[in-house]
Amino acid sequence: MSRFLAIDSLLNNDDEAPLAKPHTADMEREQSAASEATAIHKVPEYLPRWDEKMTPGEAMRRFYSSQFPGETREVVIFYFEYFYGICPIFHPATFLSRLVCGSVDPLLIDVMRAKTARLITKYTGRKVDLDAIIENINRRLLLDLESPSFDYIRAVVLMTTLSGGECKFMSYNSLVCLACSMVTRLGWNSLDLSARDAKRIPWLEWAELEAKRRTFWIVYQLDAYQALLADRPASISEARLHTGTPGSDCTWDDISISQILHWPTRHLQSIDKATIINTGALSYTFIDVCDLTVLLSQINEFLWSIRQRAYERQKPSRADLFAGMSLLLESEAARLPSARSSLFELPRFCSLHEALTAWNRRLVPADDLLGIGAPLGHFSQFGSLGHRQHLMRVRYFCLHCYYVPFLHLLHLANRPSYFEAAKTEPEFCSTEEYRVLREMLSSSFSGTTNDSLLAYDVVEESWQICLDSIFELSEFLERNRDISLERSDQITPFCLFTSITVLIRHIRKCRCWAEQNADDDGCYGSRVMVRSLRVVRQLWAMLKDLGFLWGVRGMEKLLRQMQVEEVINATDLLSGLKM
């Protein structure tokens, strides 16, 4: 049984089950919090809901009635509890009303069914044929390309996230391109370019606009991730980004509220962490991801440009491309760093590193939310103050895991071989092993990313930054070990994967150094060795545990090819080291 979800009460099909009432303490905290939290107490009892006039209470009663399909109810509850925080592209109260009125596209429901299949199998014991569902959905996705509805576009977006989570990277790449094409064709990248006074927009029109804004940002995120890993320019450039980040009214997420009090809403740049926690402003976790996405696009553009310009300037007689890399960006200083220097010679690289670490520091620490909030006891409580705080902790837990792999991708490019057209021979593994690993990685990532995950010539300063981030990650995971791994999103296994590849390489380097310097403690001493072994065991166990939810068997196979189990089980690694 999950520590976070009371499955029996959530799925209880009881027509007479009373709707959960807001806790008195919750209401008092919301009344004393920031003004955006007061809307919950002033919303009219009755409001029209899209094409149907229905109060949230009536929608919830229909949802739990015997007339509503029990399997669909199961899918929706699991989706919202586990995936809404990752992909908040619905207004919950609006979606529920449309759902019970039968106006939600069945394709979207089936995609939700695919997203939740593994969880449903785990918690209900009912076998769901995920592969068959995915095959059926993929065929139907081709039917509405010319006239896509909003539900269809959301189905494509959710299917894209599922393909990435299932490590079906060809499908993922294709669906990212499809989603980008649709949102740009419909102008969703320019939703805020118009000078129209948004205050005059009726609620229903504005709510749909806000949902489109959120959907666009999810597409922009997916494109940025795929572009960075595939070593290609982003499909949606930052220069054509004219859609503001989503609004921040915390009551948007409350399924019992039909309409927020004031709109349009915008997030506050200077909001403090205490206010975010006290109001349960879940939207800020999404805004943080939006900020990271813009930064990742800049990192991708930087890495792409310096390497491409290196190739353009490369001459056959040139012995050391790394020595001249400060010429690769027009905006950089004219001086030439020495052959022993690194990307830290480039101000742009330093600013990107600082921006990434500053983004991580701005996050609300998941530790600060320990003991605050409550898991979902009944679906009518979805988005209440306590539940929002509960989801916030899970999201901030995941966002710290976003920071680590993208920091690695930036710093693992800080190596001489990053600028060489001809790949160098591996130093710490056999040529055949290196070839096999690159072939396996090529099905998931670009050649450049593959090399970053295998390279041993990373500049020492960047290598140490990668190691430090992994050790900090290990401590962070230990402090928050009460958070079930099934709450993770698809970036978490990638975080574990990149971290393990760094640790495997570091342990091999430690072992080589120890064999050559048996009488010297040196920089690769016993403490670092022991700590690396402990952490790689911890992360490897976690990655294997994630397999049931995210289909990470491909990552496991890659790491086994890298001899991860031999590394973590080899007691001889410690022999000869001074303890």
N, C-alpha and C positions, 0 to 999 in steps of 0.2 A: 504494500500500500504506500502510495506517495506521501511524503511528509507535507506536501503543498496542496493537495487536492482531495477533498472528500467526495470521492466518485459516487458513492451510493446516493448521497443527498442531492448531488447535482443532477444525476440522471433519473431521480425519482419521478415517476409518472403518476402524480397524485393530483387529481382534479381539485381536491379540496385543500391542497397545501397552501397555507397563507404566504403572501409575499413578505419577504424579509423587510423589516423596518430599519431605518437608519439608527445606529446606536447613538444614544444621547451624547456620549463623549465625542463621537465623530462630528455631530452637528455643532457642538460647542467649539471644537477646534476650527471648523470651517468658518464659523461666524467671526472668530477672532483673527483669522488669517487675512491674507491680502484680498483686495476687493474682487478679484476674479473668482474667488472661491465662494462668494455670497450668492451667486446666481441660483444655486441649488434650492434656495428657500423662497425665490420669487417667481419661479416659472409657473405660468397659469396651469390649472389642473387639466384643461382640455385644449388641445391644439390639433390642427389638421396635420396629417402625416402623409406627404406625397400624394398618391392617388386615393388613399383611403383615410377616412377620418377615424382615428383610433388613439386612445390614450395609451401610454406605456403599460399601465396596469392591465388593460384589456388585452394588449398584445402578449403580455407575459402569461395571462391565463390561457389564451389560445395556444401558446407555445407548449404549455404543460398539459393541455387537454388530451383526451384519448383520441380526438379527431386528427391531431397533428402526428405525422409519421415519427415513430419513436427513433428510427435509425437516423433520420435527418436531425432530430433534436440532439442526439448523441454527437453527431459530427460537428454541429454548430457550437455546442458547449466545449468540446475539446479544442476546436479551432480557436475560439476566443480566449480561452484560458491559457493556451500554450503559444499561440502564434500572433494574436492581435498586437501585443506589445512590440513584436518584431516588425510587423507590417500593418500599421494602423490606418488602413485605407478606407475604413467605413466609419460612418457615424452610427454607433451601436444602436441607439433607439430607433433611428430611421431604418436600419437594416432589419431589425426584429419585426417592425411593423410591415415592411415589404415582404418579409419571409412568410409570416403567418397569413398574409393576403395572397400568397402564391405568385408574387410579381418578381421574384428573384430568378434570374436565368438558371435553369437546371445545370448548365455547364459549370457555372460558378460553384454550385453546391457540390458537384462531382469533383472539382479541383480541391475543394475543402476536404472532401472525403479522402482523396489521395494524400493530402497533407497530414491528415490525422490517422491514417491507416495503421501505422506502427503502434501508436499509443492505444488505439482502440483494441488492437490485438493483445497488447500487453495487459490492459486493465479489465477487459471484458472476456478475454479468452476466445472471442469470435474471430475466426480467420478471415482476413481481408486480402484478396488477391491484388496487391498493389500493382504488379506489372500489367495485369489485364486492364485495370482502371487507367493507368497511364497510357497504354496503347489506344484505348477507346477515346480518351481525351485528345490525344495528339491528332487522331483522324478528324475529330470534330472541330479542332482549332482552325482547320483550313476552310471552313464553310462560310465564315463571316468576315473575311479579310477586307472586302470592299466597303462594307457598311457596319463597322464594329460598334456595338453598344457599349455603354460604360461598364456593364457587368462583364462583357466579353473581354474588354481590355484588362479589367481586374483579374479575370481568369488567366489571361496570358501572363500577367505579372506574378501571380501566385504559382503558376506552373513553372515559371522561370526559377523562382526560389527553390521549388521542389527539385528541379533537375540539378541545380547546383548542390543541394543537400544530398542527393542520391549519387553524386559524382558522375552524372551523365553529362559530360562536358560538351559533347557535340550538340546535344539538345539544348543545353544551357546557352551556348554561344548563339545558336540559331534563334532562340526565343528572345535573348537580349536584343539582337538586331531587329526582330519583329516588333518588340515593345518600343524601342527607340523610334523606329519608323512611324509607328502609329501616333505616339504622343507628339512628335514634332509635326507630323502631317496635320494633326488636329490643333496645333498651336498651343499645346499645354506648356511648352517651354517659355511662353510669353504671356502667361495669364495676367500678369501685373504690369504689362507694358502700357495698357490703356490708361488714360487719365480719368476714366469714369469714377464718379464719387461712389466708393463702395458702400458708404453708409446708406445709400438709397436703395440698395439691392434688397429685395425681400428675403426673409429667412431661408425659405426653401431653395431659392436660387443661390444664395451665398453658401449654404451648407453643401450643395452639390459642387460649387466652385472650390470650397475647401477640401472636399474629398478628392477632386481632380488634382489639386495642388499636392496633396499627400501622395497620390498615386504617381504623379510625375517625379517626385523626389525619390521614390523607391526605384523607379526606372533609371533615373540618373545615377543612383548608388550602384545598381547592378551593372550598369555600363562602365562606371569608373573602376569597379573591382575587376571586371572581365578585361578591360583595356590594359590595366596594370599587369595582370597575370599573363595576358596574351601578347604583351609587348606591342601594342598598336595604339594609335591615337584614339581618343574617346570619340564616340559617335556624336555626342552632344557636347560641343565645346563650351567652355566657361563664357566666352564672348557672346554666345547666343542664349545665355541663361537669364531670362527676364521674368522668372516666377519666384516670388518671395517664399521664404521658409514658412511652414504651417503656423497657424495660430496657436496660442498657448492656453486658452481657457481650459482650466482643469475639468470643468463639468462636461466638456465635449464627450468624454469617455464614459460618463455615467449613463447606463442603459435605462434608468428610470426618468431621465430628463429629456423631453422632446425638443426643447429649444433653449439655447443658452440665452442669458439675459442681454448681453451686449455683443454686437458684431459690427464690423469685422474685428478680429483680435490679432494682435501681433505679439511675438515674444519680446521680453525685456532683455536687453543686452547686459544690464547691470544687476540683474536679479541675483540675490545671494543664495547660497546652498540651503540655509535654514528655511527660507521661504518656500523653496522648491519642495523640501521634505514636508513641511507643515501643511502645505496646500495639496500635496499629492499631485503636483503638476507633471503628469506622466508625459505630456507632449514635449517637455524639455529633453527627455532622452532621445526622442526622434530628431529634435533640432540639433542636438549634439552630433548625431550621425550625419546630418546634412552638412554641418560645418566640416566634419572629417572628410566627407566626400569631395568637397571643393579642394581641400588640401591634397587629397590623393590624386586628383586630376592634375594639380600643379606638380606633384612629385613625378607623375608619369611623364608629363611634358618635359620636365627637366632631364630625367634619365634618358628619354628618347632622343632629345636634342644633342646632349653631349656625346652620346655614342655615335649617332649618325654623322655629326660633324667630324668626329675622329676618323671615321671611315672615309669621309670625303677628302680629308687632308693626309690620309695615310700614304706613305710612299714605300716601295719595296725595300729600300735601303735603310729605312728608319728602324733603329734598334729599340727605341724606348718611347712608345706612344704616351706612356704615363707621364713622362717628363714634360710634355707640352700641352697637357690637358687644360691649362688655364686659358689657352687661346680658343677653346671650343665654344665659349659663350661670348657673344659680342658685348654683353653688358659687364663682363668681368674685367678686372684690372689687366693691364698689358704685360705685367711681369710674368716671368716663367718660373714655376716652382721647380725644385730639383727633382731628380729621378726617384728620390726616396720619399717624396711628399705624397699627399693623398687628396681626396676630394674636399677635405677640410680647408684646403687652400682656396676653395671657391666660396665666396660669400653667400651665393644662392643655396649651396648645399647646407651651409651652417644655418641659414635662416629657416630652411625647411625642417631641419632637425629640431631647432628651437620651437618652431610652430607646432610640430607634432608632440613634443614633450609638454608644451604649454597646454595643448588641447587635453592631454591626459590629466594634467594637474587640475584643470577646471572641472573635471567630472566629480559628481558627488560620490564619495567612497561608499561602496556597497556595505562596508563595515558600519558606517554611520546609521544605516537603516536597520541594523540588527535589532530584533525585538519590536519593531514598529510595523504597524499594518497587520493584516490578517488574510489568510487564504480564502478563496471563494467557498462559501458554504451553500449558497443557493444562487442560481443564475440571476435572480433579481438584484443581487448585490453587486453585479459586475460594474466596475467603475466607481463604486463608492469610495469615500476617502481612504478607509482602511485597505480596501482591495487595490486601489491605485498605488498606495505606498508599498504594498506587497509586490506588485508588478514592477515598480520602480527599482526596487532592490535587485530583482532578477535582471532587469535591463542594464543597470549600471555594472553589475557583475560581468555581463557579456561585453559591455563596451570597453572595459579594461582589457579584455581578451582581443578586442579589435586592435588596440594600440600595439601590441607586441609583434604580430606578424608583419604589419606595415612598417614598423620601425626596422625590422629585419630586412625587408626588401630594399629599403633605402640604403642601409649600411652595408649589406652584402654586395652592393654594386661598387663599393669603395675598394676596388682591387685592380691590379694591372690587367688581368685577363679580361676584365669587362670591356676593354677598349681594343682587344686583339681580334682581328677577323679570323685568324687561325687559332683553334683551341689548343691550349697546352696540355701536355700529358699529366694525368693525375699524380699527385705526390705520395698519397697515403693509401691508395688502393690500386688494385691491378687494372690494367687497361681494359681487359674484358669486363670486369665488374663495372667499371665506369661506363662502358658502352651500353651494357644492359640497363643500367640505371637511367641513362639519358633516354633510351628508347621507351622505357616504362613511363617516365615523366612526360615525354612528348605528347602523350594522349591527354594530358591535363593542362600543361603549361607551355609557355613559349620556350625556345631554346635558351634565351637569355635568362629567364627565370630558373630554368633547370640548372644552368651553370651556377647561378647564385646559391642554389640549394646543395650544390656539390663542391663548390670551390674551397680551396684551402689557403689561397693567397690574399685573403681579406686583410686590409690594413689593420694593424694591431689595435689602434684606438677604436675603430668601428667594431672589431671583433669583441673587444671588452664591453662595449655598450650593449651588444647583442647578449653576451653572457649575463651581464648585470640585470638586464630586463627579464631574462628567464628565471634567474634566482629570485627576483622580486615577484614574478608571476607565481612561482612555487609557494612562496610565503602567503601571497594573496589568496591562492586557491585553498590553502590550509586554513586560513582565517575564516573563509566562507564555505567550508566543506559541508555545512548544513543545507546548502542550495543543491538540489538534485541536478545531476547532469542532464536530465531530460528537459530541463528548462533552457538549455543552451540553444543558440542558433547555429547556422551553418558556418560561421566564422570561427567558432570555438574549436572544432576539430582541425581547422587550418592553422590556428594558433598553436595547438599542441604539436602538429606535424612539423611546422617550420622550427619550433623550439627543439624538438627531438633531433632534427637533422643537424642543427648547430651543436648540440651536446655530443652526438655521435662523433662528429668531426673533432670536437675539442678533446674528447677522451682519447681518440686515436693519436692526436698530437701530443697529449700528455704521456701516453704510453711510449711513443717514439722518443720523446725527450727524456723520460725516465731511464730508458734502456741505454741512451747515450751519455747520461749524466747521473750514474748511480750514486755518486758521492756528493751530489750537489742538490740543495733544495730548489733553488731557482724559481722562476715565475710559474712553472707548471708543477708546483709542489703538491704534497700529499693532500692538503686540505681542499684545494680546488678539485683534485681528482675525486676524492671521496664525496664531496658535495655534488659534483656533476653526475656521478653514478647514482646517488640517491634521488636526484631530481629527475633523471631520465627514466628511472623505474616508476616514479610517481606519475609522470606524464604519459608514459606508455600504457600503464594500467588504465588511466582515464580515457585515453583514446580508444582502447578496446571496448570499454564500457559504453562509449557513445555509438558503437556500431549498430545497435538495434534501432536507433532513432534516425541517424543520418546516413546510413549506408556507406561507412568509411572503410569498407574492406579493401578498396584500392590503395588507400593510404597505408593500411596495415601491411599489404603485400609489398609496397615500396620499401617500407622501413625494415621489413624482414630481409629484403634483398640487400639492404644496407647493413645487415647483420646486427640489428638492434638487440635481439635476444642474446646473441653471443656476447655482445658488449656488456649488457647489464648482468649477465650471469657469470662472466669470466672472473673468477676470484684471483686469477694470476695477475690481473691488472694491478692489484694492490701489493703484490710481492715485490720486495726490493725498495718500496717507497718508505721514506722516513715518516713515521706516524707521530 
